[in-house]
Amino acid sequence: MRRLVAYSALFVCSSVVVATEIEIGTDLQAYVLNGKEVDADSGDRLNLVDGGNQLVVRYKSILSDGSNTKFFESKPYVFQFTNTGKSLSISIERFRKYIKAEKAFEKGNVEWSIEDANGKDIPFQLDELPGNSGFLPYADLSKAVAMYNKKNGIYFEGQEIKDLNEEVVVAVSETGKVELTGDALAQLKLWYTKASREERKAFRIWVINQE
């Protein structure tokens, strides 16, 4: 069964975490780390930033299909987790048969794991990455990730990942009144990440006129 670990305080103060690496497990390929494409020559170890990290990976393997073999490739998955200051590794359950892998991914019954060097499970958030519209929805993974982050109120401040949905809380009263809690800057950032390109341009012009 796919493990989706509930957690709190995903993003921690960067001063208490030491930069480290994550090892990409067998049959997994990393594509985007913290909004940037992974270098094809980076190998199976990637440098993490202090605090929260976002990693996009795919499962790819040649599996048994009757008396033959067949290549299987999953959709991309977005992981969000916190750098603990120790070496980490991401892995997936072992599949041998194509049909079993296909059914497991279709039903969402896939066991993923992120562990530190001591074998301790690291909490993470997991989502299947929606593709772009068109014939090849994952041809531009960086764009797909950017759209995912925009929709979910996630942005990068320097190298640190921020989840505005954690900083801004929307509450609806019994009378239907909508209230936002959180500082004004966080609220502005939240709406800005959700705005279209035209809306952002109009907002920037408005801000300049207010100076």
C-alpha positions as CSV (number, residue, x, y, z in Angstrom):
1,M,0.0,0.0,0.0
2,R,1.4,3.4,-0.9
3,R,2.6,5.2,2.2
4,L,1.6,8.8,2.7
5,V,3.1,9.9,6.0
6,A,1.2,12.5,7.9
7,Y,3.5,15.1,9.4
8,S,3.7,18.6,10.8
9,A,6.3,21.3,10.7
10,L,7.7,20.1,7.4
11,F,9.8,23.3,7.1
12,V,12.2,23.8,9.9
13,C,14.7,26.5,10.8
14,S,17.6,26.1,8.4
15,S,20.1,27.0,11.2
16,V,19.5,23.7,12.9
17,V,20.0,21.4,9.9
18,V,23.3,20.6,8.2
19,A,23.3,20.3,4.4
20,T,23.6,16.7,3.3
21,E,22.9,14.3,0.4
22,I,20.1,11.9,-0.7
23,E,20.9,8.7,-2.5
24,I,18.5,7.8,-5.3
25,G,17.5,4.1,-5.0
26,T,17.6,1.4,-7.6
27,D,15.2,1.8,-10.5
28,L,14.5,5.4,-9.6
29,Q,15.5,8.5,-11.5
30,A,15.5,12.0,-10.2
31,Y,14.4,14.8,-12.5
32,V,13.8,18.0,-10.5
33,L,15.2,19.0,-7.1
34,N,13.9,22.2,-5.5
35,G,12.6,23.6,-8.7
36,K,15.7,22.9,-10.8
37,E,16.4,20.2,-13.3
38,V,18.8,17.5,-12.1
39,D,22.0,17.3,-14.0
40,A,22.0,14.0,-16.0
41,D,25.6,13.4,-14.9
42,S,25.0,14.0,-11.2
43,G,24.8,10.3,-10.5
44,D,22.7,8.7,-7.8
45,R,23.5,11.2,-5.0
46,L,22.1,14.7,-4.9
47,N,22.9,17.6,-2.5
48,L,20.0,18.8,-0.4
49,V,19.5,22.2,1.0
50,D,18.9,23.0,4.7
51,G,15.3,22.5,5.8
52,G,12.6,21.5,3.4
53,N,13.3,19.9,0.1
54,Q,11.2,19.0,-3.0
55,L,12.2,16.1,-5.2
56,V,10.6,14.7,-8.3
57,V,11.4,11.1,-9.3
58,R,10.1,8.4,-11.6
59,Y,10.2,4.6,-11.3
60,K,11.8,3.0,-14.4
61,S,12.7,-0.6,-14.9
62,I,12.8,-3.6,-17.3
63,L,10.4,-6.2,-15.9
64,S,9.3,-9.7,-16.7
65,D,6.3,-9.9,-19.0
66,G,5.5,-13.6,-19.5
67,S,8.4,-15.1,-21.4
68,N,9.7,-11.7,-22.4
69,T,10.7,-8.5,-20.7
70,K,9.1,-5.1,-21.0
71,F,10.1,-1.6,-20.0
72,F,7.9,0.1,-17.4
73,E,8.0,3.8,-16.6
74,S,5.7,5.4,-13.9
75,K,4.4,8.9,-13.9
76,P,6.6,11.4,-12.0
77,Y,6.0,11.8,-8.2
78,V,6.6,14.9,-6.1
79,F,8.2,14.3,-2.6
80,Q,8.5,17.0,0.1
81,F,10.6,16.2,3.1
82,T,12.9,17.8,5.6
83,N,16.7,17.5,5.6
84,T,17.7,15.9,8.9
85,G,21.4,16.6,8.7
86,K,22.2,13.0,8.0
87,S,22.6,11.1,4.7
88,L,19.2,10.1,3.3
89,S,18.1,7.6,0.8
90,I,14.8,7.2,-1.2
91,S,13.7,3.8,-2.4
92,I,10.7,1.9,-3.7
93,E,9.5,-1.6,-3.2
94,R,11.0,-4.2,-5.6
95,F,8.9,-5.3,-8.6
96,R,9.8,-8.3,-10.8
97,K,6.7,-8.5,-13.0
98,Y,5.4,-5.8,-15.3
99,I,1.7,-6.6,-14.6
100,K,2.2,-6.2,-10.8
101,A,4.0,-2.9,-11.2
102,E,1.3,-1.6,-13.6
103,K,-1.6,-2.6,-11.2
104,A,0.2,-1.3,-8.1
105,F,0.7,2.2,-9.7
106,E,-2.8,2.3,-11.1
107,K,-4.3,1.6,-7.7
108,G,-1.8,3.7,-5.8
109,N,-0.6,0.7,-3.8
110,V,3.1,1.5,-4.0
111,E,5.4,1.4,-1.0
112,W,7.9,4.3,-1.0
113,S,10.5,5.0,1.6
114,I,12.8,7.8,2.7
115,E,15.3,6.8,5.4
116,D,18.3,8.3,7.1
117,A,21.7,6.5,7.5
118,N,20.4,4.8,10.6
119,G,17.4,3.3,8.8
120,K,15.0,5.7,10.5
121,D,11.9,6.6,8.4
122,I,11.8,10.2,7.4
123,P,8.3,11.8,7.1
124,F,7.4,12.9,3.7
125,Q,4.5,14.3,1.6
126,L,3.8,12.5,-1.7
127,D,1.8,13.6,-4.8
128,E,1.5,12.3,-8.3
129,L,2.7,15.2,-10.6
130,P,-0.1,16.4,-12.9
131,G,1.2,16.6,-16.5
132,N,1.0,19.6,-18.9
133,S,-1.8,19.6,-21.5
134,G,-0.9,18.1,-24.9
135,F,0.3,14.9,-26.4
136,L,3.4,14.6,-24.2
137,P,2.3,15.8,-20.7
138,Y,5.7,15.3,-19.1
139,A,7.9,16.5,-22.0
140,D,8.8,19.6,-19.9
141,L,8.9,18.4,-16.3
142,S,10.3,21.7,-15.0
143,K,7.2,23.5,-16.3
144,A,4.9,20.8,-14.8
145,V,6.6,21.2,-11.4
146,A,6.3,25.0,-11.7
147,M,2.5,24.7,-12.4
148,Y,2.2,22.2,-9.5
149,N,3.9,24.6,-7.1
150,K,1.9,27.6,-8.2
151,K,-1.4,25.7,-7.7
152,N,-0.3,24.5,-4.2
153,G,1.1,27.8,-3.0
154,I,4.7,26.6,-2.9
155,Y,7.7,28.8,-3.8
156,F,11.4,29.1,-3.2
157,E,13.0,31.9,-1.2
158,G,16.6,31.6,-2.2
159,Q,17.1,27.9,-1.9
160,E,14.6,27.4,0.9
161,I,11.2,25.9,0.0
162,K,8.1,27.7,1.4
163,D,4.6,26.3,1.7
164,L,2.3,29.3,1.9
165,N,-0.6,27.1,2.7
166,E,1.1,26.4,6.0
167,E,1.7,30.1,6.7
168,V,-1.8,31.3,5.7
169,V,-4.9,29.7,7.0
170,V,-8.3,30.3,5.3
171,A,-11.3,30.1,7.7
172,V,-15.0,30.2,6.8
173,S,-17.4,31.3,9.6
174,E,-21.0,30.0,10.0
175,T,-22.3,33.0,8.2
176,G,-20.0,32.3,5.2
177,K,-17.5,35.0,5.9
178,V,-14.0,34.2,4.7
179,E,-11.1,35.2,6.9
180,L,-7.3,34.8,6.3
181,T,-4.9,34.5,9.2
182,G,-1.2,35.0,8.9
183,D,1.0,38.0,8.3
184,A,0.2,40.4,5.4
185,L,3.4,39.5,3.5
186,A,2.6,35.8,3.5
187,Q,-1.0,36.5,2.3
188,L,0.4,38.7,-0.6
189,K,2.8,35.9,-1.6
190,L,0.1,33.3,-1.5
191,W,-2.2,35.2,-3.9
192,Y,0.8,36.2,-6.1
193,T,1.7,32.5,-6.6
194,K,-1.8,31.7,-7.6
195,A,-2.2,34.6,-10.1
196,S,-1.9,34.4,-13.8
197,R,1.0,36.1,-15.7
198,E,-1.3,38.9,-16.7
199,E,-2.6,39.3,-13.2
200,R,0.9,39.4,-11.8
201,K,1.9,42.1,-14.4
202,A,-1.1,44.2,-13.5
203,F,-0.3,43.8,-9.8
204,R,3.3,44.9,-10.3
205,I,2.1,48.0,-12.1
206,W,-0.3,48.8,-9.3
207,V,2.5,48.4,-6.7
208,I,4.8,50.8,-8.6
209,N,1.9,53.4,-8.7
210,Q,1.5,53.1,-5.0
211,E,5.1,54.2,-4.3
